[in-house]
Amino acid sequence: MQSLAMIENWPVPTAAAAVVRADGTVAGSHGPLAHRFPLASVTKPLAAYAALVAYEEGAVELDEPAGPEGSTVRHLLAHTSGLAFDEHRVTAPPGTRRLYSNAGFEVLGDHIAKATDIPFAEYLRQAVLEPLGMTATTLDGSPAKDGVSTVDDLVRFAAEVQAPRLLDARTVLEAMTVVHPGLSGILPGYGHQKPNDWGLGFEIRDSKSPHWTGSSSSPRTFGHFGQSGTFLWIDPAVGAACVALTDRPFGQWAIDAWPPFTDAVLAELG
């Protein structure tokens, strides 16, 4: 795919990208696909997927208490627990505001570790990384932001989300469906969004503007971006996903570069 070569013009030291279709075939790739990049918040979809495996295994229930009083596993996954961004401090009643929270994912990781009697990083490895052959991916720290991975590995993950083998397809459909519709909130880097729709660990594009995906991305597009200059989106309308990893922190360069890149990829996918 010629559009992927656009990453050569990004003002970053290193970048790699790939597109994978819903049938698992790689439509194109560019850059050092085996280079390990810090994921920042692109860690969250991986952590969420492990949480959903724990749910399907019966280790946790989505609506069991977890986190602040009145909060559940579902609230933590959907950033509606009321926990602050980076502090274990309650700032709103559960289910009332979309408060994007690293702390919430850390509480989620602790909850799953206690429920399974396995450290969360090890549970992630056993439940998601190992079965998918994601041998270059590690989590050493927070399940909100401390993953390290490669484009090669995230292509495997994006293929799994589009055609699930580790989870029931109905669970993945729930993960890409809005939880607590209508809640507004801040999308980091893009300001206040009304509504600020989110699924279970995946951000949902809907009608958000401005946004890190493209102007031609379908409202059903879901995924995540990270402050380390990384993103993963899946657009069910075109049956494809795109991964792009860099080693320059998110900033105006990404706000300028990512949407036209995504639009070029989508145009080439037809």
Secondary structure, DSSP 8 states (H G I E B T S, - for coil): -GGGGGGGGSSSS-EEEEEEETTS-EEEEES-TT--EEEETTHHHHHHHHHHHHHHTTS--TTSB-SSTT-BHHHHHTT-S-B-SSSS-B-S-TTSSB---HHHHHHHHHHHHHHHTS-HHHHHIIIIIHHHT-TT-EE-S-TTTBEEE-HHHHHHHHHHHHS-SSS-HHHHHHHTS-SSTT--EEETTTEEESS--B-SSSEE-TT-SS-SS-TTS-TT-EEEEETTTEEEEEETTTTEEEEEEESS-SSHHHHHHHHHHHHHHHHHH-
